[in-house]
């Protein structure tokens, strides 16, 4: 058994240490907001936070989570994510929606680290997140809007 700090709670899981965190979240803990996209850390659909940093859970072994705080889209909270969710809705970012939990998790980590990002900062932070629908301009606009609200 492995003990994890997940979304503010302590949970026990029965998985091998080399099991990707994504599969533990989805199969063991039934938290399906974190999506499987590519399995190679190339698309960002599986993004979660480990101690506040955005990581790709499809290539992060359970053992790497150790005593770190894991936050998923189901449990992330705070001023930044609230502002992002409101901006996502206001700007109508979502098209198909599959990548959006990963997009939001990356954007949230960015705003926590940099409360007033430039276009270049946003592009750099979001570059590992693929949106097959091409909503990148709306994503950038929503991050700028959320930065204004969260920083107010």
Protein Blocks (a to p, Z undefined) as FASTA:
>chain_A
ZZddeehiacdddddfklcfklmmmmmnopakbccfklnopnommgcceehiacdfklmc
fklnmmaccddfklggcjklmmmmmmmmmnomalnlmmmmmmmmmmmmmmmmmmcbcfkl
mmmmmmmpccfkopmmmmmmmmmmmmmmmmZZ
